[in-house]
Structure formats: structure tokens, C-alpha cells
């Protein structure tokens, strides 16, 4: 009888232990799956129901599956708090319309951006600015209900990224990223947005890699990058880039990380640099051949 009771007690204890272990395992798997698969939707707070429906469609978010997303509202006052220093209030507007989805991707994937109905900001402009803000490995989809500038969408991405990672982006990084987005757009109106994105990335790399802080060093970095990319800058645009780099020089940016996060842009720069060197070598030997021909 005692042996039977002992056996029964042991069996009950083992059963409870197995249930507890399985329960803990189930909770662990469930928690991991939720954390790793969680998606974030930062929605403009002033969208009308019909506009919101359009935006959700552009972002490929099925209303029936909206529960898969953590939804964040971005207000017009938040947009003004970051953009008022760089854009007039009339440009920012009085309604928060830009909306974005943000999903964390695997380490080393970098930043991938897709846009719909965004007329001012390019995908490379977003990538560059987000890398400066410290955003890592994220899939970003930006959309407006109709053609909008998209400058305010940066606020939504940063806000969603903070929620997603649980890490606060320093205010100085947010400010520099916002400044970079606007400066790239303004310079891009004169030299083209694609060239402006490459130029800003190239100068930023030099500033971060060389730990440049003096005005003379930053000016030289701008000159060198412009020459390498065969870009002519106005004095006004040159000053805008210099002002931006003065801010960026105070940030603790890692060059390799910048390249990893916005690798598409840096690949373009590398290809241009390589071609530029080859052109210089070819021109050098051509001059020698011309001189020999002239001598004979």
C-alpha cells in the first residue's frame, strides 16, 4: 500500500512537472513568435475613413488582418515638432496623412523602403536618413492617400521603430535624420535627388570614417565627394550640406553600419568611384600617348 501511494504520488508530481514544463514551453514559443513576427503600422491621425482605406490598400494591409499590427497614430503636432525647423508650416500642412508599415528583418538585411504616392522623398532619401537615425534591418513601406511630399513619414518610421525595438532614438539623431531628409530634397532640386542622395552618403561616410569635426575638414570632404561624383554645387547648397555635416559629426556613427543599412546607395557610390579611378588612369595614359605622338 505504501509503495502504491509512493508510486501514485510520484506519478502525480511527474505529471504536474510535465504540464508545467509544456506550459512554459508553449508560452515561450508563443512569446517568441509574437515578438519576432510583430508588425507596426504608423497611421496618419487625420485620415478620413475613405483615405485610410486607400492607404491600407497601398500598404498591403488587409483590414481583416489589422490585428497582426501594432497600430500607432502620428499626429500633425508631432510632425511639426520635428519639421518646423526645416520647412515652413504651410508645406507641412495641418493634417497628418503619411502612413507607414515597419517590420524588423534579419540582421544584415539593411533598410528596404517602398513608397506609394510620395512625390518629394525618394526611397534612397529615406534609407539615408533612417541610417543616420540608427534604424537597422527594417522593411519600410510608405504611402499617402494621394500625392504628398512624404517628409512627415520619417516621424512615423522612427516612432514605430522605437516601439518595435524598445530602444529610444536619441533626439539629436532624430533631428539630424530629419535635417538630412529635407537637405537632400532641397539640394536634389538643383542636382537631382539621386545624385543628392549619393553625395550626402559619400560626404557622411568621409565625416564618420575620418571623425571630421573642423569646418575646413568638412568643407574639403564636400569638395572631394562632389569631384568624385562629378557634381557641381552652388555655394548655397554647399553651405546646407556643411551645416548638416556639422550636426552629423557630433553623432556616434559607425561607417560599416551606415553601409550595411543603406548598402544600395553605397554600392552606387563604390561603382562610381571605381569607374572614376579607371577613367583617371585611362586619361593619364592617353596624355602620355598624345605627348609621344606630338614628339614624333
Secondary structure, DSSP 8 states (H G I E B T S, - for coil): -HHHHHHHHHHHHHHHHHHHHHHHHHHHHHHHHHHHH-EEEEEETT--HHHHHHHHHHTT--GGGGGGEEEEEE-HHHHHHHHTTTS-HHHH-SS---EEEEEE--TT--EEEEEEEESS--HHHHHHHHHHHT--SEEEEEEEEEEE--TTHHHHHHHHHHHHH-----HHHHHHHHHHHHHHHHHHHHH-HHHHHHHHHHHHHHHHHHT--SHHHHHHHHHHHHHHTT----HHHHHHHHHHHHHHTTS---HHHHHHHTHHHHHHHHHHHHHHHHHHHHHHHHHHHHHHHHH-
